[in-house]
Amino acid sequence: MAKIRTEKNVSKKEVITKTAAALFKTKGYSSTSMRELAEAIGVEAPSLYNHIGSKSELLQAICFKMGNEFTAQTAKIKSSSGTASDKLRAIIRFHIEMMMHNFNELYVANHEWKHLDEPYLTDFLTIRRNYEKSLVSLIEQGIEKNELQAINPYVAVLTILSAVRGLEFWQRNKKNIPPQVLEEDMINHLLHGIVK
């Protein structure tokens, strides 16, 4: 029986989770079978259960990993020194880098979360709501300190999150835009607009 191949400092569970994320993104969570996952990894399906309990456990791992990473990084940025504009720039940059380097997992967390079982579904939605509230409070603080324009903070958060999620189109089409140019242009457009 074949064994799950790993690279240095990568666990077998991480290999399974990353492969599952790629399949969930391509086929959708509901349409992906454990047999297909095993084939993609190069093992027999029963051997997967030595490392994971179920397909739903994989979806939970992916969604909560992404939710926790965004929550932790944003909390770190918010507690750092700098203006609200500096902090927003860092948060947007983090979103873009996650979209470029963890696309499969992020795509799954953004689109397939609805298949989570309870109580995980409610817990994940709470993480998402709290994350949005955290961004709204950052913008509110920036407005109060006169560092940001007096705009509706929730609309600003929706605009930022929607714009960054729009990078899914860039990922699909791999337009001839270097990642560094994409990142800098997107940050500048979101923080300063495009009108001269």
C-alpha positions as CSV (number, residue, x, y, z in Angstrom):
1,M,0.0,0.0,0.0
2,A,1.3,3.5,-0.9
3,K,2.2,5.9,1.8
4,I,1.3,9.6,1.9
5,R,4.3,11.5,0.7
6,T,5.3,14.6,2.7
7,E,7.9,17.3,2.3
8,K,10.1,18.6,5.1
9,N,8.1,20.2,8.0
10,V,4.8,19.2,6.4
11,S,2.6,16.6,8.2
12,K,0.5,14.0,6.5
13,K,-2.7,15.7,7.7
14,E,-1.5,19.0,6.0
15,V,-0.9,17.1,2.7
16,I,-4.5,15.7,3.0
17,T,-6.0,19.0,3.9
18,K,-4.2,20.9,1.1
19,T,-5.2,18.2,-1.5
20,A,-8.8,18.3,-0.2
21,A,-8.9,22.1,-0.5
22,A,-7.8,21.9,-4.2
23,L,-10.5,19.3,-4.9
24,F,-13.2,21.2,-3.0
25,K,-12.3,24.3,-5.0
26,T,-12.4,22.5,-8.3
27,K,-15.4,20.1,-7.8
28,G,-17.2,21.6,-4.8
29,Y,-17.3,20.0,-1.4
30,S,-20.5,18.0,-2.0
31,S,-19.2,16.5,-5.3
32,T,-15.8,15.4,-3.9
33,S,-15.6,11.9,-2.6
34,M,-13.0,10.4,-0.2
35,R,-12.1,8.0,-2.9
36,E,-11.2,10.9,-5.2
37,L,-9.2,12.5,-2.4
38,A,-7.3,9.2,-1.8
39,E,-6.6,8.9,-5.6
40,A,-5.3,12.5,-5.7
41,I,-2.9,11.7,-2.8
42,G,-1.9,8.3,-4.2
43,V,-3.2,6.1,-1.4
44,E,-6.2,3.8,-0.8
45,A,-9.2,5.5,0.8
46,P,-9.1,3.5,4.0
47,S,-5.6,4.7,4.8
48,L,-6.9,8.3,4.9
49,Y,-8.9,7.4,8.0
50,N,-5.7,6.9,9.9
51,H,-5.2,10.6,9.7
52,I,-8.7,12.2,9.5
53,G,-12.1,11.3,10.8
54,S,-14.3,12.4,7.8
55,K,-14.7,14.7,4.9
56,S,-16.6,17.1,7.1
57,E,-13.6,17.3,9.4
58,L,-11.4,18.4,6.5
59,L,-13.9,21.2,5.6
60,Q,-13.9,22.3,9.3
61,A,-10.0,22.3,9.3
62,I,-9.8,24.4,6.2
63,C,-12.5,27.0,7.2
64,F,-11.3,27.4,10.8
65,K,-7.6,27.6,9.8
66,M,-8.4,30.5,7.4
67,G,-10.8,32.2,9.9
68,N,-8.3,31.9,12.7
69,E,-5.4,33.2,10.6
70,F,-7.3,36.3,9.5
71,T,-8.5,37.0,13.0
72,A,-5.0,36.6,14.5
73,Q,-3.2,38.6,11.9
74,T,-5.8,41.5,12.0
75,A,-5.6,41.6,15.8
76,K,-1.8,41.8,15.6
77,I,-2.0,44.6,13.0
78,K,-4.7,46.5,14.9
79,S,-2.6,46.5,18.1
80,S,0.5,47.7,16.3
81,S,1.6,51.3,16.2
82,G,0.7,53.5,13.1
83,T,-2.2,55.3,11.7
84,A,-5.5,53.7,10.7
85,S,-4.3,54.1,7.1
86,D,-1.1,52.2,7.8
87,K,-3.1,49.4,9.5
88,L,-5.6,49.2,6.6
89,R,-2.8,49.0,4.2
90,A,-1.2,46.1,6.1
91,I,-4.6,44.3,6.4
92,I,-5.3,44.7,2.7
93,R,-1.8,43.5,1.9
94,F,-2.4,40.4,4.1
95,H,-5.7,39.7,2.3
96,I,-4.0,39.9,-1.1
97,E,-1.1,37.7,0.0
98,M,-3.4,35.1,1.4
99,M,-5.4,35.2,-1.9
100,M,-2.2,34.6,-3.9
101,H,-0.5,32.0,-1.7
102,N,-3.4,30.1,0.0
103,F,-6.0,30.4,-2.8
104,N,-7.5,27.0,-2.6
105,E,-8.1,27.1,1.2
106,L,-9.4,30.7,1.1
107,Y,-11.7,29.9,-1.8
108,V,-13.1,26.9,0.1
109,A,-13.6,29.1,3.3
110,N,-15.3,31.8,1.2
111,H,-17.6,29.5,-0.8
112,E,-18.0,26.0,0.7
113,W,-18.5,27.0,4.4
114,K,-22.2,26.6,4.0
115,H,-21.7,22.8,4.1
116,L,-20.3,22.9,7.6
117,D,-22.3,20.9,10.1
118,E,-23.6,22.5,13.3
119,P,-22.2,23.7,15.7
120,Y,-19.3,24.5,13.4
121,L,-21.5,26.4,10.9
122,T,-22.6,28.8,13.6
123,D,-19.1,29.1,15.1
124,F,-17.6,29.9,11.7
125,L,-20.3,32.5,10.9
126,T,-19.5,34.1,14.3
127,I,-15.8,34.3,13.3
128,R,-16.7,36.0,10.0
129,R,-19.1,38.5,11.7
130,N,-16.6,39.3,14.4
131,Y,-13.9,39.8,11.7
132,E,-16.1,42.3,9.8
133,K,-16.9,44.1,13.1
134,S,-13.2,44.3,13.9
135,L,-12.5,46.0,10.5
136,V,-15.4,48.3,11.0
137,S,-14.1,49.4,14.4
138,L,-10.7,50.1,12.8
139,I,-12.3,52.4,10.2
140,E,-14.4,54.1,12.9
141,Q,-11.3,54.8,15.0
142,G,-9.6,56.2,11.9
143,I,-12.6,58.5,11.2
144,E,-12.7,59.7,14.8
145,K,-8.9,60.5,14.7
146,N,-9.5,62.4,11.4
147,E,-7.1,60.0,9.7
148,L,-9.8,58.6,7.3
149,Q,-12.6,60.3,5.4
150,A,-16.0,60.4,7.1
151,I,-17.5,57.5,5.1
152,N,-19.8,54.7,6.2
153,P,-17.4,52.2,7.8
154,Y,-19.5,49.1,6.9
155,V,-19.6,50.1,3.2
156,A,-15.8,50.6,3.3
157,V,-15.3,47.2,4.8
158,L,-17.6,45.6,2.2
159,T,-15.8,47.4,-0.6
160,I,-12.4,46.2,0.6
161,L,-13.4,42.6,1.2
162,S,-15.3,42.4,-2.1
163,A,-12.3,43.9,-4.0
164,V,-9.9,41.4,-2.5
165,R,-12.2,38.5,-3.2
166,G,-12.3,39.7,-6.8
167,L,-8.7,38.4,-7.1
168,E,-10.4,35.0,-7.7
169,F,-10.7,36.3,-11.3
170,W,-7.0,37.0,-11.5
171,Q,-6.3,33.6,-10.1
172,R,-8.5,31.9,-12.6
173,N,-7.2,33.8,-15.7
174,K,-3.6,34.5,-14.5
175,K,-3.6,37.8,-16.3
176,N,-0.1,39.0,-17.2
177,I,0.1,41.3,-14.1
178,P,3.1,40.6,-11.8
179,P,1.9,39.9,-8.2
180,Q,3.8,42.9,-6.8
181,V,2.2,45.3,-9.2
182,L,-1.2,43.8,-8.5
183,E,-0.7,44.2,-4.8
184,E,0.5,47.8,-4.8
185,D,-2.0,49.0,-7.4
186,M,-4.9,47.3,-5.5
187,I,-3.8,48.9,-2.1
188,N,-3.5,52.3,-3.7
189,H,-6.8,52.0,-5.5
190,L,-8.6,50.9,-2.3
191,L,-7.1,53.6,-0.1
192,H,-6.8,56.5,-2.6
193,G,-9.2,55.8,-5.4
194,I,-8.6,56.2,-9.1
195,V,-9.7,59.7,-9.8
196,K,-7.0,62.3,-10.2
